[in-house]
Amino acid sequence: MKNILLISVLIIILAVPGKGQISIFKDDSIRIGDKNVPAQLTLGGAIRLNYSWKTYDSELKKRGGDFGFELFRLEADGECGNVYFSIQYRWYEYFEAIHHGYFGYHLTPDLDLEIGIHQVPFGILPYASHSFWFGATYYLGYEDDYDAGIKMIFRKKNWIFHAAFYKNPEYIDNSRMGRYSFDMVTSDEQTNGETNQGNVRVAYDFEPTEGMILNVGASGEYGGIYNGNTQKMGGRYAGAIHADLKYHDWNVQLQGVHYNYNPQNPDSVNDATVQFGAFMYPFLVAVKANVVSFNVAKKINLNTKIIDIITFYNDFSVVIPEGNNVQNSIQNVTGCLVNKKGLYLYIDWITGQNMWFAGGPGIGLDEPGYDEWKGRLNVNFGYFFSSQSCR
């Protein structure tokens, strides 16, 4: 509650003209000294409720599922001349966490610099999926991941280049499980944490025919793994090739990722896995794997009193680990997104085999019952609001 009040006060301070050198005017300009420069401030947020039913939870099945509060969030985005910022903070049922928070500077019309907690440039952006549950890459930290560092973004005609350095994840405390992004987390004998990560990404837009845009690219990531017990530095790397095709109301995404972790554990800890965590839960992941994602979506514009747009999709991803005593992890999400102004409704049927968050013990592990397919029905109701307009 204290954090909500604090953020509310800060938003009011930003939005109301003050007595100092900086004040926001109705004509969307801001006074700095004797000059007026273009300025913009947008405040927003969301509230979401969630219904869940799982084939692998006998008590939940007997109750007919659960429905209740899932999230409340606040956000602010602003721009003044060449300077801009963006921040979003989230409150879930069992924890609270920052989503992102950074400021940037337009160095030139083609080049931006961003400092803070921002999205790691890797793979298909902004998401390599369409569903509320993302794809397998999200749970491995390669989709919609946010870390603390500095990023350069260069755009030239149909090209876009990213280069970034991240000192650590969004939280310095690696034992914190209450986080949005999936990172390596520490507990008990698992004391590996992410540090000193570098990312590069390049992508190009083709327009083969009218109404078609094909974005193709490649991404690379390299970083350190610091072990708190041995106080030694291990290494990790990942690479990806990706394609994102948009043709009228169709969208097809194809992505391949290879990753490898080399932790410097004590002899008592198995080097075949590393521990990840978010949303209050830790789990183990195979240290070396290939990940393939194939997603298809179709948008239908209805523009009725009840529905503006409905998007049908199927997101498929498989994690193929390398090594001994490992097994594939598969996730498939079939569903739709229904939108009416600021109202959003996700209806997802998630099936998984040996997949975390779909009844599996982790990702890429060889555990009893790994070959069983498990499913869950998830319905998420959300209202997204903004100071400018309904989204």
C-alpha positions in Angstrom: 0.0 0.0 0.0 2.9 2.4 0.8 4.3 1.8 -2.7 0.9 2.5 -4.3 0.6 5.8 -2.4 4.2 6.8 -3.3 3.8 6.1 -7.0 0.4 8.0 -7.0 2.1 11.0 -5.4 4.9 10.9 -8.0 2.4 10.7 -10.8 0.5 13.8 -9.5 3.8 15.7 -9.1 4.7 14.9 -12.7 1.3 15.8 -14.1 0.7 19.1 -12.2 2.6 22.3 -13.1 5.1 23.3 -10.4 6.9 26.5 -9.3 10.3 25.4 -10.5 12.0 25.7 -13.9 10.0 22.8 -15.4 6.2 22.9 -15.9 3.8 21.1 -18.3 1.4 23.3 -20.3 -1.9 22.4 -22.0 -0.4 23.0 -25.4 1.9 19.9 -24.9 5.0 22.0 -24.3 7.3 22.3 -21.4 9.3 25.3 -20.2 13.0 24.8 -19.5 14.4 28.1 -18.6 13.1 30.6 -21.2 12.3 28.0 -23.9 9.2 25.9 -24.6 10.0 22.4 -26.0 7.5 19.6 -27.0 6.4 17.5 -24.1 4.1 14.6 -23.5 3.1 12.6 -20.5 0.9 9.5 -20.6 -0.3 7.8 -17.4 -2.0 4.4 -17.5 -2.4 1.0 -15.9 -4.5 -2.1 -15.8 -6.5 -4.4 -13.6 -6.9 -8.1 -14.5 -8.9 -11.0 -13.1 -8.1 -14.7 -13.9 -10.0 -18.0 -14.1 -7.9 -21.2 -14.1 -8.8 -24.9 -14.4 -6.1 -27.7 -14.5 -6.3 -31.3 -15.5 -3.5 -32.2 -13.1 -4.9 -30.5 -10.0 -7.6 -32.8 -8.5 -8.8 -30.3 -5.9 -9.1 -27.5 -8.5 -11.1 -29.8 -10.8 -13.5 -30.7 -8.0 -14.0 -27.0 -7.3 -14.6 -26.2 -10.9 -11.6 -24.0 -11.1 -10.6 -20.7 -9.4 -11.5 -17.1 -10.3 -10.1 -14.0 -8.7 -7.6 -11.1 -8.7 -4.5 -11.5 -10.8 -2.9 -8.1 -11.3 -3.0 -4.3 -10.8 -0.4 -2.2 -12.5 0.5 1.5 -13.0 2.7 3.0 -15.7 3.9 6.3 -17.0 5.5 7.3 -20.3 6.9 10.7 -21.0 8.9 12.7 -23.5 10.4 16.1 -23.4 12.4 17.2 -26.4 15.1 14.5 -26.9 14.6 12.9 -23.5 12.0 10.2 -22.7 11.2 7.7 -20.0 9.0 4.7 -19.3 8.1 2.9 -16.1 5.7 0.2 -15.1 5.1 -1.4 -11.7 2.9 -4.4 -11.0 1.1 -5.9 -8.0 0.1 -9.5 -8.2 -1.9 -11.6 -5.7 1.2 -12.9 -3.9 4.0 -10.4 -4.7 4.8 -7.1 -6.4 7.6 -6.4 -8.9 8.9 -3.8 -11.3 8.2 -4.7 -15.0 10.5 -2.0 -16.5 11.8 1.4 -15.7 14.2 3.4 -17.8 15.0 6.8 -19.4 16.4 7.4 -22.9 17.8 10.1 -25.1 17.4 10.6 -28.9 21.1 11.1 -29.7 20.2 11.5 -33.4 17.0 10.9 -35.5 18.3 7.3 -36.0 20.1 6.6 -32.7 18.6 6.1 -29.2 20.3 5.5 -25.9 18.4 3.9 -23.0 19.5 3.4 -19.4 17.7 1.4 -16.7 15.6 -1.7 -16.6 14.5 -2.4 -20.2 13.6 -5.2 -22.6 16.6 -7.4 -23.6 17.0 -7.3 -27.4 16.8 -10.9 -28.3 14.6 -12.9 -30.8 11.3 -11.7 -32.2 10.3 -8.4 -30.6 8.3 -7.4 -28.7 7.0 -11.0 -28.2 7.7 -14.3 -29.9 4.1 -15.4 -29.2 0.5 -14.2 -29.2 -1.1 -15.8 -26.1 -1.3 -14.7 -22.5 1.1 -17.5 -21.6 3.8 -16.6 -24.1 6.0 -19.5 -25.4 8.7 -21.7 -23.9 11.3 -19.0 -24.5 9.7 -16.7 -21.9 10.3 -19.2 -19.1 13.9 -19.5 -20.2 14.5 -15.8 -20.1 14.7 -15.3 -23.9 11.3 -13.6 -24.4 10.0 -10.4 -22.8 12.9 -10.3 -20.4 13.9 -7.1 -18.6 17.4 -6.5 -17.1 19.3 -3.6 -15.7 21.8 -1.9 -18.1 22.3 0.3 -21.1 21.1 -0.2 -24.6 21.7 1.4 -28.0 19.1 1.3 -30.8 19.9 2.3 -34.3 17.4 2.5 -37.1 18.2 3.1 -40.8 15.6 2.6 -43.5 14.6 -1.1 -43.2 17.3 -2.0 -40.7 17.3 -2.0 -36.9 20.3 -2.7 -34.7 20.4 -3.3 -31.0 23.5 -3.4 -28.8 23.2 -3.7 -25.0 25.1 -4.4 -21.8 23.4 -5.6 -18.6 25.2 -5.7 -15.3 22.6 -7.9 -13.7 18.9 -8.8 -13.8 16.3 -6.2 -12.7 16.9 -7.1 -9.0 20.4 -7.3 -7.5 19.1 -9.8 -5.0 19.3 -13.1 -6.9 17.3 -14.9 -4.1 14.2 -12.9 -4.8 11.6 -15.1 -6.4 9.0 -12.3 -6.7 9.9 -11.0 -10.1 8.3 -10.7 -13.6 11.2 -11.7 -15.7 12.6 -15.3 -15.5 16.2 -15.2 -14.4 18.7 -17.6 -12.6 17.8 -17.4 -8.9 19.6 -18.7 -5.8 18.4 -20.9 -3.0 20.0 -23.6 -0.8 22.9 -25.1 -2.9 21.8 -23.3 -6.1 23.9 -20.1 -5.9 24.3 -19.1 -9.6 23.5 -15.6 -10.6 23.5 -13.7 -14.0 26.1 -10.9 -14.5 27.9 -8.9 -17.2 25.7 -9.8 -20.1 26.1 -8.5 -23.6 23.5 -8.6 -26.4 23.4 -7.8 -30.1 20.5 -8.0 -32.5 20.0 -7.1 -36.1 16.8 -7.3 -38.1 15.6 -6.3 -41.6 12.2 -5.6 -43.0 11.3 -7.0 -46.5 8.2 -6.1 -48.4 7.9 -8.8 -51.0 4.4 -7.8 -52.0 1.6 -5.4 -51.1 0.3 -6.0 -47.7 3.2 -8.3 -46.7 6.0 -7.4 -44.3 8.7 -10.0 -43.5 11.0 -9.2 -40.6 14.1 -11.5 -40.4 17.0 -11.3 -38.0 19.6 -12.8 -35.8 20.4 -12.3 -32.1 23.3 -13.1 -29.9 23.9 -13.1 -26.1 26.9 -13.8 -23.9 27.3 -13.4 -20.2 28.8 -14.6 -16.9 27.5 -16.9 -14.2 28.8 -16.1 -10.7 28.6 -18.8 -8.2 28.2 -17.6 -4.6 29.6 -20.8 -3.0 32.7 -21.3 -5.2 33.1 -17.6 -5.9 34.0 -18.6 -9.5 32.7 -17.1 -12.7 31.1 -19.4 -15.3 29.9 -18.5 -18.7 26.7 -18.7 -20.9 25.7 -17.9 -24.4 22.7 -18.0 -26.7 22.0 -17.3 -30.3 18.8 -17.1 -32.3 17.5 -16.7 -35.9 14.0 -15.4 -36.3 11.4 -14.5 -38.8 8.1 -12.6 -38.3 5.7 -12.5 -41.2 2.7 -10.2 -41.4 0.3 -10.5 -44.3 -2.9 -8.5 -44.1 -4.6 -10.0 -40.9 -2.3 -13.0 -40.7 0.9 -13.3 -38.6 3.4 -16.2 -38.7 6.4 -16.4 -36.4 9.3 -18.8 -36.7 12.3 -18.8 -34.3 15.2 -21.1 -33.5 17.3 -20.6 -30.3 20.4 -22.4 -29.0 21.6 -21.8 -25.5 24.4 -23.2 -23.3 25.2 -22.6 -19.6 28.6 -23.5 -18.0 28.2 -22.9 -14.2 31.1 -23.3 -11.8 29.3 -25.3 -9.1 30.7 -27.0 -6.0 31.2 -30.8 -6.5 27.9 -31.5 -4.6 25.8 -29.6 -7.2 24.8 -31.2 -10.5 26.2 -29.2 -13.5 23.5 -30.5 -15.8 20.9 -28.0 -14.6 20.7 -24.4 -13.5 17.9 -22.9 -11.4 15.5 -20.3 -12.8 12.6 -18.6 -11.1 9.9 -15.9 -11.2 6.3 -15.5 -9.9 7.5 -16.8 -6.5 8.6 -20.3 -7.8 12.1 -21.7 -8.6 12.6 -24.7 -11.0 15.5 -26.4 -12.8 16.4 -26.1 -16.5 18.7 -28.2 -18.7 21.9 -26.3 -19.2 22.1 -26.9 -23.0 19.2 -27.0 -25.5 17.7 -25.9 -28.8 14.3 -24.2 -28.8 12.0 -24.1 -31.8 8.9 -21.8 -31.9 6.2 -21.8 -34.6 3.2 -19.5 -34.1 0.2 -18.6 -36.3 -2.4 -15.9 -35.7 -5.4 -14.5 -37.6 -7.0 -11.2 -36.7 -10.7 -10.5 -37.5 -12.0 -7.0 -37.4 -15.7 -7.1 -36.3 -16.3 -3.5 -35.0 -19.6 -4.4 -33.3 -21.0 -3.0 -30.1 -19.6 -6.0 -28.2 -16.3 -6.8 -30.0 -13.9 -4.7 -31.9 -11.3 -7.3 -32.8 -10.9 -11.0 -32.2 -7.6 -12.7 -32.8 -7.3 -16.5 -33.0 -3.8 -18.1 -32.5 -1.8 -21.2 -31.9 1.6 -20.9 -30.3 3.8 -24.0 -30.4 7.3 -24.3 -28.8 9.6 -27.3 -28.1 12.8 -27.4 -26.0 15.2 -30.0 -27.2 17.9 -30.5 -24.6 21.4 -32.0 -25.2 23.2 -34.3 -22.9 22.3 -37.3 -20.7 19.2 -37.9 -18.7 17.2 -35.2 -20.4 13.9 -35.1 -22.2 12.1 -32.7 -24.5 9.7 -30.1 -23.1 6.7 -29.0 -25.2 4.2 -26.3 -24.8 1.2 -25.5 -27.1 -1.3 -22.7 -26.5 -4.5 -22.5 -28.6 -6.7 -19.6 -27.9 -8.1 -16.2 -28.8 -7.9 -12.6 -27.7 -11.1 -10.6 -27.7 -10.8 -6.8 -27.6 -13.3 -4.0 -27.1 -11.5 -0.6 -26.5 -9.7 -1.0 -23.2 -11.2 -4.4 -22.4 -9.2 -7.5 -23.2 -10.2 -11.1 -22.8 -7.7 -14.0 -23.3 -9.1 -17.5 -23.6 -6.3 -20.1 -23.7 -6.1 -23.9 -23.6 -2.5 -24.7 -22.6 -1.1 -28.2 -23.1 2.3 -29.3 -22.0 4.6 -32.3 -21.9 7.4 -32.1 -19.3 6.9 -28.3 -19.3 7.0 -25.9 -16.3 3.8 -24.0 -15.6 1.9 -26.8 -17.5 2.3 -29.5 -14.8 6.0 -30.4 -15.5 8.8 -30.5 -13.0 11.0 -28.0 -14.9 12.3 -27.7 -18.5 14.3 -30.4 -20.3 14.4 -32.7 -17.2 14.1 -36.5 -17.2 11.7 -37.0 -14.3 9.0 -39.7 -13.7 5.8 -38.9 -15.6 7.6 -36.5 -18.0 5.8 -38.1 -21.0 2.3 -37.3 -19.7 0.4 -34.5 -21.5 -1.2 -32.1 -19.1 -3.5 -29.2 -19.8 -5.0 -26.1 -18.2 -7.8 -23.7 -19.2 -7.0 -20.1 -18.5 -9.3 -17.1 -19.0 -7.9 -13.7 -18.3 -10.2 -10.6 -18.1 -8.4 -7.2 -18.2 -9.2 -3.5 -18.4 -6.3 -1.3 -19.6 -6.7 2.5 -19.0 -4.7 5.5 -20.2 -4.8 9.2 -19.6 -5.0 9.8 -23.4 -7.5 7.2 -24.5 -8.8 3.6 -24.1 -6.3 1.2 -25.6 
